[in-house]
Amino acid sequence: MTIRILPAVGDADAARALSGLLGQLPGVEPAPPVGDSTRLLDSLAALAAASLEDLPEVVLVHERIGPAPALELIREIALRFPAVGVVLMTGDAGPALYSAAMDSGARGVAGLPLSYDELAARVQAAAQWAGGVRRHLGGGGDALATGPGGKLVAVAGAKGGVGTTVTAVQLALAAQAAGRRVALVDMDLQSGDIASYLDVQFRRSIADLAQINDITPRVLQEAVFTHQTGLGLLLAPGEGERGEEVTDRAARQVVSALRSRFEVVIVDCGTQMTSAGAATVEVADLALLVTTPDVVAVRAAKRMVRLWDRLQIRKAEDTIGVVNRHTRSAEIQPQLIERATGTRMARTVVPAGYKELQPAVDSGRMQDLDAKSAVKQALWGLAGELGLVEAPGAAEGRG
């Protein structure tokens, strides 16, 4: 597939250098550079008016584009043209600017002076992301496609402390590392921990979408936090009492909107089955029930499965059991849990690994869990088993 690129560079010398470099990239079709932010937005608007498919896959924004500041321009493009991947070109590629660019909606940052390899990698990643969005976005830039889109995975815990959030976070990171466009949702409305596990401070939450009848791309963009890993995070409310605002109807609408923009949507439903969590489990493509190999947790898993069945949320045989903190010496093995609960057990089991997990949990850097970690390897293997990565081993190769 040809990647169409629209460069936005105000400086003539920089524009010539960029055009020369783009001319060397295989499979790209660069348009002539535009010299200011106003012309760029006008050009994109004219293309979008004709068809979503006429928009370039990638826009390259130089840090000194003017007259609008580069980050404001990127934010405007992300809001008005969500199917375009934006890459910021800057001489300051440090962590602070990288984070600010991601928050604004950029899909990558390329350091100046540009190198062939870095530019090629950033263009390819942004184009892949744009392609994923277009597969799930409606025909117009201001409306979301209706109906199923990306794969929805609900992760619930049999009881507190079984590792539900760790499982959800690592599955999301594995899918993201494999090149998928991933949203991670914290539906543990009273006590969600995803923000702590990924060291995020963001004032928007899923509760801000609860009363909105028409969740447009712009509304969704304002509520979803773009993490430095590329994950789109929709967090639980900081005030637990606001969780009551998220009804089953609101949950259905939110996950539907997310599925229209993301290839994979992973929802941490926690261990307390709220109406919102129940609605998510009901409509999910895959529902995981995490348990540990001990009597108390297995009994809780059995109660949860029976509850889902009584409420006609989900049948036991349509639920995938995941065993966390597994040891070969444990008396309770996956086969026994499968018989007790009636669920289909995942082939992948997650070993006990408290010591290796603790530093990442305490620092809020779950994304930095060592690639050699047995827990990480198991959960990324589970992502492959569930079909969340495109090919076996793809995620590990990037870990």
C-alpha positions as CSV (number, residue, x, y, z in Angstrom):
1,M,0.0,0.0,0.0
2,T,1.3,3.5,-0.9
3,I,1.7,5.8,2.1
4,R,0.6,9.4,1.3
5,I,2.5,12.0,3.2
6,L,1.8,15.7,3.6
7,P,4.8,17.6,5.0
8,A,4.3,20.9,6.9
9,V,7.5,22.8,6.9
10,G,7.9,26.6,7.0
11,D,11.7,26.8,6.3
12,A,12.6,26.4,2.7
13,D,15.9,24.7,3.3
14,A,14.3,22.3,5.8
15,A,11.5,21.6,3.3
16,R,14.1,20.7,0.5
17,A,16.0,18.4,2.8
18,L,12.9,16.7,3.9
19,S,11.6,16.2,0.4
20,G,14.9,14.7,-0.6
21,L,14.8,12.2,2.3
22,L,11.1,11.3,1.6
23,G,12.0,10.7,-2.0
24,Q,14.3,7.9,-0.9
25,L,11.6,6.1,1.2
26,P,10.0,3.1,-0.6
27,G,6.3,2.9,-1.0
28,V,5.5,6.6,-0.1
29,E,3.9,9.3,-2.1
30,P,4.9,12.7,-0.6
31,A,2.9,15.8,-1.5
32,P,4.6,19.2,-1.9
33,P,5.3,20.7,1.5
34,V,2.9,23.4,2.8
35,G,4.5,26.3,4.5
36,D,2.2,27.2,7.4
37,S,-0.4,25.8,9.8
38,T,-3.3,27.6,8.1
39,R,-2.6,26.2,4.7
40,L,-2.1,22.7,6.2
41,L,-5.5,22.8,7.9
42,D,-7.2,24.2,4.8
43,S,-5.6,21.4,2.7
44,L,-6.8,18.7,5.0
45,A,-10.3,20.1,5.2
46,A,-10.6,20.2,1.4
47,L,-9.5,16.6,1.2
48,A,-11.8,15.4,4.0
49,A,-14.7,17.2,2.3
50,A,-14.3,14.9,-0.7
51,S,-13.7,11.6,1.2
52,L,-12.0,10.2,4.2
53,E,-9.9,8.1,1.8
54,D,-8.5,11.2,0.2
55,L,-6.7,12.3,3.4
56,P,-3.0,11.5,3.6
57,E,-2.1,8.7,6.0
58,V,0.7,10.7,7.5
59,V,1.3,14.4,8.2
60,L,4.8,15.5,9.2
61,V,4.8,18.7,11.3
62,H,8.0,20.7,11.7
63,E,8.5,22.2,15.2
64,R,8.8,25.8,13.7
65,I,5.8,25.5,11.3
66,G,3.9,28.7,12.5
67,P,1.9,30.7,12.9
68,A,0.1,28.2,15.2
69,P,2.5,26.5,17.7
70,A,3.3,22.9,16.5
71,L,1.6,21.2,19.5
72,E,-1.6,23.2,19.1
73,L,-1.6,22.4,15.4
74,I,-1.1,18.7,16.2
75,R,-4.0,18.8,18.7
76,E,-6.2,20.4,16.1
77,I,-5.4,17.8,13.4
78,A,-6.1,15.0,15.9
79,L,-9.4,16.4,16.8
80,R,-10.6,17.3,13.3
81,F,-9.0,14.5,11.3
82,P,-8.6,11.5,13.6
83,A,-7.8,9.1,10.8
84,V,-4.5,10.9,10.1
85,G,-1.3,9.9,11.8
86,V,0.8,13.0,12.8
87,V,4.6,12.9,13.4
88,L,6.4,15.9,15.0
89,M,9.8,16.7,13.7
90,T,11.9,18.4,16.5
91,G,15.4,19.1,17.6
92,D,14.3,18.4,21.2
93,A,13.3,14.8,21.3
94,G,13.5,14.5,25.1
95,P,11.0,12.8,27.4
96,A,9.1,16.0,28.3
97,L,8.4,17.0,24.7
98,Y,7.7,13.4,23.7
99,S,5.0,13.2,26.4
100,A,3.5,16.6,25.4
101,A,3.4,15.5,21.7
102,M,1.7,12.3,22.6
103,D,-0.8,14.1,24.8
104,S,-1.6,16.4,21.8
105,G,-2.3,13.5,19.6
106,A,0.9,12.8,17.7
107,R,1.7,9.3,16.7
108,G,5.4,9.7,16.8
109,V,8.4,12.1,17.3
110,A,11.3,12.3,14.9
111,G,14.5,14.0,16.0
112,L,16.2,16.7,13.9
113,P,18.4,16.4,11.9
114,L,16.3,13.6,10.4
115,S,17.9,10.2,9.6
116,Y,16.6,7.8,7.0
117,D,16.0,5.0,9.4
118,E,14.2,7.0,12.1
119,L,12.0,8.8,9.5
120,A,11.1,5.5,7.8
121,A,10.2,3.9,11.2
122,R,8.0,6.9,12.3
123,V,6.2,7.1,9.0
124,Q,5.5,3.4,8.9
125,A,4.2,3.3,12.4
126,A,1.9,6.4,11.9
127,A,0.6,5.0,8.6
128,Q,-0.2,1.6,10.2
129,W,-2.1,3.4,13.0
130,A,-4.0,5.5,10.5
131,G,-4.9,2.4,8.5
132,G,-6.3,0.8,11.7
133,V,-8.4,3.8,12.5
134,R,-9.8,4.0,9.0
135,R,-10.9,0.4,9.1
136,H,-13.1,1.3,12.0
137,L,-14.0,4.9,11.4
138,G,-17.2,5.9,9.6
139,G,-17.3,7.6,6.2
140,G,-17.1,11.1,7.7
141,G,-14.5,12.7,9.9
142,D,-17.0,13.7,12.5
143,A,-18.9,10.5,13.1
144,L,-18.0,7.1,14.4
145,A,-18.9,3.9,12.7
146,T,-21.7,2.0,14.4
147,G,-21.7,-1.6,15.4
148,P,-18.8,-3.9,16.2
149,G,-15.3,-3.0,15.1
150,G,-12.2,-3.9,17.1
151,K,-12.0,-6.9,19.4
152,L,-13.4,-6.4,22.9
153,V,-11.8,-8.3,25.7
154,A,-13.4,-8.1,29.2
155,V,-11.1,-9.1,32.1
156,A,-12.7,-9.9,35.4
157,G,-11.4,-11.2,38.7
158,A,-12.9,-14.0,40.8
159,K,-12.0,-12.0,43.9
160,G,-9.8,-9.1,45.0
161,G,-6.0,-9.6,44.7
162,V,-6.0,-12.3,42.0
163,G,-4.1,-10.1,39.5
164,T,-6.9,-8.8,37.3
165,T,-5.3,-5.4,36.6
166,V,-1.8,-6.8,36.0
167,T,-3.4,-9.2,33.5
168,A,-5.4,-6.5,31.7
169,V,-2.4,-4.1,31.5
170,Q,0.1,-6.7,30.2
171,L,-2.4,-8.0,27.6
172,A,-2.9,-4.4,26.4
173,L,0.9,-3.7,26.3
174,A,1.5,-7.0,24.3
175,A,-1.1,-6.0,21.7
176,Q,0.2,-2.5,21.4
177,A,3.8,-3.8,21.0
178,A,2.6,-6.0,18.2
179,G,1.4,-2.9,16.2
180,R,-2.2,-2.9,17.2
181,R,-4.2,0.2,18.1
182,V,-5.2,-0.5,21.7
183,A,-7.5,1.0,24.2
184,L,-7.3,0.0,27.9
185,V,-10.4,0.8,30.0
186,D,-10.6,0.8,33.8
187,M,-14.2,-0.3,34.5
188,D,-13.3,-1.0,38.2
189,L,-15.3,2.1,38.9
190,Q,-14.8,2.4,42.7
191,S,-11.2,1.3,43.1
192,G,-9.5,1.1,39.7
193,D,-5.7,1.0,39.7
194,I,-4.7,1.3,36.1
195,A,-3.7,5.0,36.5
196,S,-1.4,4.0,39.4
197,Y,0.1,1.0,37.5
198,L,1.0,3.2,34.6
199,D,1.9,6.4,36.6
200,V,-0.9,8.5,35.0
201,Q,-2.5,11.7,36.3
202,F,-5.4,12.7,34.1
203,R,-8.5,14.5,35.1
204,R,-10.8,12.9,32.6
205,S,-12.5,9.6,33.2
206,I,-15.1,7.2,31.9
207,A,-17.6,9.1,34.1
208,D,-17.2,12.1,31.8
209,L,-18.7,10.1,28.9
210,A,-21.6,8.6,30.9
211,Q,-24.2,11.4,30.2
212,I,-23.2,12.0,26.6
213,N,-25.6,10.6,24.0
214,D,-23.4,11.2,21.0
215,I,-19.8,10.2,21.6
216,T,-18.0,11.8,18.6
217,P,-14.3,11.3,17.9
218,R,-13.6,14.7,19.4
219,V,-15.4,13.9,22.7
220,L,-13.7,10.5,22.9
221,Q,-10.3,12.1,22.2
222,E,-10.7,14.5,25.1
223,A,-11.6,11.6,27.5
224,V,-8.9,9.1,26.4
225,F,-5.4,9.7,27.7
226,T,-2.6,8.7,25.2
227,H,0.1,6.9,27.3
228,Q,3.8,7.1,26.4
229,T,3.5,3.5,25.3
230,G,0.9,4.4,22.7
231,L,-2.0,2.9,24.7
232,G,-5.2,4.8,24.8
233,L,-6.3,4.9,28.4
234,L,-9.9,5.5,29.6
235,L,-9.6,5.7,33.4
236,A,-11.9,5.1,36.3
237,P,-13.1,8.3,38.1
238,G,-10.8,9.6,40.8
239,E,-13.9,10.0,43.0
240,G,-15.3,6.5,43.6
241,E,-18.9,7.7,44.0
242,R,-18.9,9.0,40.4
243,G,-18.8,5.3,39.3
244,E,-22.5,5.2,39.9
245,E,-22.9,7.5,36.9
246,V,-21.7,4.8,34.6
247,T,-24.8,2.7,33.9
248,D,-25.0,-0.4,31.7
249,R,-26.3,1.8,28.9
250,A,-23.4,4.2,29.2
251,A,-20.9,1.2,29.3
252,R,-22.4,-0.2,26.1
253,Q,-22.1,3.1,24.3
254,V,-18.6,3.8,25.5
255,V,-17.2,0.4,24.5
256,S,-19.0,0.6,21.1
257,A,-17.4,4.0,20.5
258,L,-14.0,2.7,21.5
259,R,-14.3,-0.4,19.2
260,S,-15.0,1.9,16.3
261,R,-11.6,3.6,16.7
262,F,-9.4,0.9,18.2
263,E,-8.3,-2.5,16.9
264,V,-8.3,-4.0,20.4
265,V,-10.2,-2.8,23.5
266,I,-9.3,-4.4,26.8
267,V,-11.6,-3.6,29.8
268,D,-10.6,-4.3,33.4
269,C,-13.9,-5.1,35.0
270,G,-12.5,-5.5,38.5
271,T,-14.0,-8.1,40.9
272,Q,-17.2,-6.4,41.9
273,M,-19.8,-7.0,39.2
274,T,-21.5,-3.6,38.6
275,S,-24.1,-3.1,35.9
276,A,-21.5,-1.5,33.7
277,G,-19.1,-4.4,34.1
278,A,-21.9,-6.9,33.5
279,A,-22.9,-5.1,30.2
280,T,-19.2,-5.2,29.1
281,V,-18.9,-8.9,29.8
282,E,-22.1,-9.6,27.9
283,V,-21.0,-7.8,24.7
284,A,-17.3,-8.8,24.8
285,D,-15.8,-11.0,22.1
286,L,-13.7,-12.6,24.9
287,A,-14.4,-12.7,28.6
288,L,-11.6,-13.7,30.9
289,L,-12.1,-14.7,34.5
290,V,-8.8,-14.6,36.5
291,T,-8.4,-16.8,39.5
292,T,-5.6,-18.2,41.6
293,P,-5.1,-21.9,42.4
294,D,-6.6,-21.8,46.0
295,V,-9.9,-22.9,47.4
296,V,-11.2,-19.4,48.3
297,A,-10.5,-18.0,44.8
298,V,-11.9,-21.0,42.9
299,R,-15.1,-20.9,45.0
300,A,-15.4,-17.2,44.2
301,A,-14.8,-18.0,40.5
302,K,-17.6,-20.6,40.6
303,R,-20.0,-18.1,42.2
304,M,-19.1,-15.5,39.6
305,V,-19.8,-17.9,36.7
306,R,-23.1,-18.9,38.2
307,L,-24.1,-15.3,38.7
308,W,-23.3,-14.5,35.0
309,D,-25.4,-17.5,34.0
310,R,-28.4,-16.6,36.2
311,L,-28.4,-13.1,34.9
312,Q,-28.0,-14.4,31.4
313,I,-24.9,-12.3,31.0
314,R,-22.6,-15.1,29.8
315,K,-22.5,-18.9,29.8
316,A,-19.7,-20.7,31.6
317,E,-18.5,-22.4,28.4
318,D,-18.2,-19.0,26.7
319,T,-15.9,-17.8,29.5
320,I,-12.1,-18.3,29.5
321,G,-10.5,-19.1,32.9
322,V,-7.0,-17.8,33.5
323,V,-4.9,-19.2,36.3
324,N,-2.5,-16.7,37.9
325,R,0.3,-17.6,40.4
326,H,0.4,-21.1,39.2
327,T,2.9,-23.6,40.6
328,R,3.3,-27.2,39.6
329,S,3.2,-28.3,43.2
330,A,-0.2,-26.7,43.9
331,E,-2.9,-29.2,44.7
332,I,-5.4,-27.2,42.6
333,Q,-4.5,-27.4,38.9
334,P,-6.2,-25.8,35.9
335,Q,-8.1,-29.1,35.0
336,L,-9.7,-29.1,38.4
337,I,-10.7,-25.4,38.1
338,E,-12.1,-26.1,34.7
339,R,-14.3,-28.9,36.1
340,A,-15.4,-26.8,39.1
341,T,-16.3,-23.7,37.2
342,G,-17.4,-25.1,33.8
343,T,-15.2,-22.5,32.0
344,R,-12.7,-23.1,29.2
345,M,-9.3,-22.8,30.7
346,A,-6.6,-20.9,28.8
347,R,-3.6,-23.1,27.9
348,T,-1.3,-20.4,29.2
349,V,-0.9,-20.3,32.9
350,V,0.8,-17.4,34.7
351,P,3.4,-18.3,37.3
352,A,3.8,-16.8,40.7
353,G,6.2,-13.8,40.5
354,Y,5.6,-11.4,43.3
355,K,9.3,-10.3,43.6
356,E,9.7,-9.5,39.9
357,L,6.4,-7.6,39.8
358,Q,6.8,-5.6,42.9
359,P,9.3,-3.0,41.7
360,A,7.2,-2.3,38.5
361,V,4.0,-2.0,40.6
362,D,5.6,0.2,43.2
363,S,7.1,2.6,40.7
364,G,4.0,2.7,38.5
365,R,6.0,1.5,35.6
366,M,4.3,-1.7,34.6
367,Q,5.4,-1.1,31.0
368,D,9.0,-1.5,32.2
369,L,8.6,-5.0,33.5
370,D,11.7,-6.9,32.5
371,A,11.2,-8.8,29.2
372,K,12.8,-11.8,31.0
373,S,10.1,-11.8,33.6
374,A,8.3,-15.1,33.7
375,V,5.0,-13.3,34.4
376,K,5.4,-11.0,31.4
377,Q,6.3,-13.8,29.1
378,A,3.3,-15.8,30.2
379,L,0.9,-12.9,29.8
380,W,2.3,-11.9,26.4
381,G,2.0,-15.6,25.5
382,L,-1.6,-15.5,26.6
383,A,-2.1,-12.4,24.3
384,G,-1.0,-14.6,21.4
385,E,-3.3,-17.4,22.4
386,L,-6.2,-15.0,22.5
387,G,-5.4,-13.6,19.1
388,L,-4.5,-10.1,20.3
389,V,-1.2,-10.1,18.5
390,E,-0.9,-10.6,14.8
391,A,1.6,-13.5,14.9
392,P,3.1,-15.7,17.7
393,G,6.2,-14.1,19.0
394,A,5.5,-10.7,17.5
395,A,5.1,-9.1,20.8
396,E,8.1,-10.7,22.4
397,G,10.3,-9.6,19.6
398,R,9.6,-6.0,20.6
399,G,9.8,-6.5,24.4
